[in-house]
Structures are given as C-alpha cells and as structure tokens.
Amino acid sequence: MQAYDSALLHAFVLDGQGGARSICAAELDDLQLREWESLWLHWDRGQPQAQRWLRENSGLDEFSCNLLLEENTRPRLLPLPDDELLLFLRGVNRNPGAEPEDMVSVRIFADARRVISLRLRPLRATEALIADFEAGRGPKSASELLLDLARYLTDRVDDLITELSEALDEEEDGLDADERYRPDHSLMLQLRRRAAALRRFLSPQRDLYAQLVRNRQVWFMEDDEDYWNELNNRLTRYLEELELIRERANLVLEAESRRLIER
C-alpha cells in the first residue's frame, strides 16, 4: 500500500471520545476497527493512486466510484443501499491567490463507521477537524464527522459574507458623508459578481441540508437532525444576506450614475 501514501492526505481512526490516531496507507489492509471506532480517509482526488485505490480497494461499486470521481459536480445527496450515502459539498476557496467564490468541493462516501472524502484543492475545514482531534474535542463518530465538516465549510461562508458587507459599508458611508465622493466602480461590480456566484453554489447546498433533516440515516446520532437543520437555517440567512449585498451594490452604482449625470 506504500504506492498510495502520497495520495492519502489523512487517515484517522476515531476513538469515540473526541480523539483519533493517525495511520498510514500500509495499515489499511489489516485494519480491524473496534466496536467504538470509526475510520476517516481523506484523499487527493487528482492523483491516479487515489482513483485506483477507490476503484480497486475501497469496496465501493462502480456507480459510486464514477460519481465520486466526476470532473464537475454540484452539491448533492444520494442515499445508497445498505444505509450508505454519497454527499458532495462545496466551500469557500481560501487558498492563496484564489477567488473565494471559486468554490472548492469535497466528495464524500459515508456509512455508519467509515467516511471516505476526496478533494482536488486544499480545504481549511479538514485542517480544523484535525486540530480538534489533536485537542481531544473532535467528532466521535462518522455522523459527527460529516456534521463537523459541513459546519466548518459553512463557517468560511460567514467570514466571506462579513468581508463583502464591510466593503460595501465603506462605500455607502463615503456616499453619505460627501456628495462629491466617487465610489469604487470596479469594486461594486466585483462584489455584485461574488454575491451572485456564491448564491448559485450555496442554494443547492442549503437544500441538501434540508434533505438530511428529512431523510435521517439509521446511524445518525439522535440530535443530528437538529444540527443539520441549524446549518440549513444558517445558509438560508446567508443567501438572504447575499441578495441584500447584491441589491446594495446596485444602489451604490445607481447613486454613482446619478451624480455623474448631475455634473
């Protein structure tokens, strides 16, 4: 299994208490989980070794592998036989030099005791999960791992919306304070474009969280639906805020046009 080491970004056995031990690819063949343990494997989808492991060693059928390795996909939830599921999520791109609205995706297969995730570009959310494990306050089960990953992805959206709103605040304050103020036209267009792009990707993810509330897996924890419902409510609020940002940007641009005409 050494050939898979470079493609396997992280592998953890969850101890059921909030901690986890890291393992390498060579340990997967003989791994025996104890009753209270779960497994998380996080792969680099762009590496052929990850694709080969998924098709030859994961135990997933061809249909699931094909979906997990699709080049382009939107947020979606697909229940599978035997109480398994596929979950495709997107998050804000916080990688250096990237546009935040150029969303990063993570594709996930999950069952009661196993989570297999694949990404093409780095995810800050996985770094946060690993930090939680190291502190002993990480997810205790496969269902909690899904929730925590979704929660960290959603937190990044909150940060970006705050940045967009604060940038608009400055331009609106400038207009209110000085009738000769010229707002940053290119910035307003950029904010409007970013808000529209984020809405386009986040709307189906909001619907996906609502699906998880309605379609409970037998291995979900008792209160998981409440947490998925909270994520659904948060994304609903973010979508409303993004629409408001788009409208505010339009008003700033209209004010700029009026002032130019009046001159």
N, C-alpha and C positions, 0 to 999 in steps of 0.2 A: 504493500500500500504506500510505499515511500513516494511513488510517482505522483500521488495525489496531494502531497504535503503543501506544495506551492499554491494549489487551487483551493485548499481547505483553509479559509481565513481564520475561523474559530471553531472549536469543538469543545462543548462543555457538557458534563454530566451534572444535572441539578440535584442537590441533596435533599430537596423537600423542605429545607429550613431557611432558604434565602441565600444560600451559598452554592458554589459549584466548583468542580475540579476540571481543569483543562486537560484534554487528551489529544493525542496526535492521530493521524490517519492510520498508522500501523496498528493501533489498538482497536479499530472498529470491527474487524472480522471476528474477534474473540470476545467482544464486549458483551457482558451479561448485566443487565440493569437489575438492581434490587427493587423490591416492591415499591418503595417510596421514591425512586429515582426517575428522572426523565432525561432525554437527550436532545441537545440543540447542536445542529451542524449548520454553519454559515459558509457558503461557497462563493467564489468568484465566477459568476456565470460566463464571463468572457473567455475563460481558459478551457481548452479542449479536455483537460483532465477532469474538470468538474462535470462537463457534459457526459463524458464517458462513465464516470462513477455513477451518475444519476441513472443512466440507461442500463448499466450492467450490474451494479451492486446495491442500489437503493431498495430494490424490491417493488418499486412503483411500476405501474403498467405503462405501455407506450403512449396511451392517450394523455395521462398525467404528465409524463416527461415532455411530450411535444408542447403542451400548454406552458409548462414552466420554462421552456427554452425558446418560446416565441420571441421574435425580434421586437415587435411592438405590441403593447397591450395596455388596456385601461384598467382602473381599479375594478375588481370583480370578486365575487364569492361563488364558489362552485362546490356544493356538497358532493361527496363521493360515497360509494358503498362502504360498508364496514365502519361507519362513523368516522370517516376521514373527510378532510376538506382541502381545497386549494383557495388561497387568499392572496390577492395581488393588491399591494398598497403603493402609494406614492408619497413622497415627502419633499420638502423644500431643499433645493440644492445649495448647500453651504460650502461646497468645495472651492478652493482658491481659484479666482478668475472666472467662476461660473455665474450665470444669471440665476438668481434664486428661483424664478418661475420656470426655469428649465428643470422640471421635477425629476428626482431620482426615484427609481422603482425598486421594490423588493418583492420577489415572488416566493410564496410560502406553501409548503405541504405540511399538514399537521394532523396528528391523531392524539390519542389520549396520553401517550408517553414519548412522543417524538415530534420535533419541529425541524424541518429542513428548509432553510432560507437561501435564496440566491440573489445576488446583486451584481450590477455591472460597474457602478461607480460607488465610491465610499459613502457610508451612511453614518452620520453623527449619532443616530439613535442606537446603533449597536455598541458604540463606544460607551454610551451612557448605561446600557444594560450591563456591560462588563464591569464598569465601575461599581454598579450596585451589587454584583456578585462578590466583588472583592471586599466590599464593606459589609457583606452578610445580610443585605436587605434586598436581594434580587428576587425575581419570580420563583415561586416554589413548585410550579407545575407547568405543563405545556400550555394550558389555557391562560395562565397568568403571564407567561412569556409573550403570547400573542397580544394580550391586552397592553402590557408594558411597552412593547414595540410600537403599537399603534398610538399609544399615549405620547411617547417621545416624538414620533413623527408629527403629531398634532401640535405639540408644544412649539416646534420650529415654525409652524404656520403663524402662531400667535406672535412670535417675535418679529416676523416679517411684516405682518399687518401693522404692528405698532410703528415700525420704521416708516412704512408708507404714509401712515396717518400723520406722524410727526413732520415729515417732509411737506405735506400739504398744509399743516398748521402754520409753518413758517411763511409760505407763500400767501396764505389768507391774511395773516397778521400784517404782512407787508402792504397788501392792498388796502386794508382797513386804516393803517397808520399814515399812508402817504398816497395822495391821489396821483402822484407822478410815478409811483412805483411800477416797474415793469416786471411781471412775473417771469420765471424761467420757463419759456415755452416748451423747450425740448424736455425738461423735467416733467412738466404736466403731461405731455404725450407719453412719456415713459411710465409714469405712474398709472395712467389710464390703461396702457397696454398690459402692464404687470397685473393689475387688478383683474382684467378680463381673462388673462391666461390662467391665473390661479383659480378663478371661479370655474373655468372649463374643466379643470382637473379635480377640483375638490368636490364639486357637486355629486359626481358618481360615487366618490368615497363616502360622503355623508349618507347616501342611500345604502351603501354597503353596510355601514354600521347599523343602520335600522334593520337590515336583513338579519344581522347577527342577533339582534334583540328578539326578532320574531322566530328565528329558526335556531333554537338552542341545541347545541350538541350535548349528547348524554354525558360527556366527560368535562363539560364546563362546570366550574365551581358554582355554588348556589347563588351567589350575588353577582356573577359575571354579567348578567343582562343589565343590571343597574349601571355598571361601568361602561358597557357598550352604549347604553342609552345616553349617558353623560357625554361620551365622545360625539355621538350623533348631535346632541344639543349644542356642543361647542362648535362643531363645524357649521351647523345652521347659523349660529351667531356670526361666525367668520364670513360666511357667504353674504350675509346681510351687510356686514361692515365693508366688504369688498365692493358691493354695489354702491354703498354710500360714498366710498372713495372715488369710484368712477364718476358719480354724479358731482361730487365736489370739484374734481379736476375739470369737468366740463364747465362748471360755473366760473372757475378761475379763468379758463380760456375765453369764455364769453365776456367776462369783465375786461380782459386784455383787449379783445376786439373792439369793444365799445369805446375804450379810452383812446385807441388808435384812430377810430373814426372821428371822435370828438376833437382830436388835434388837427 
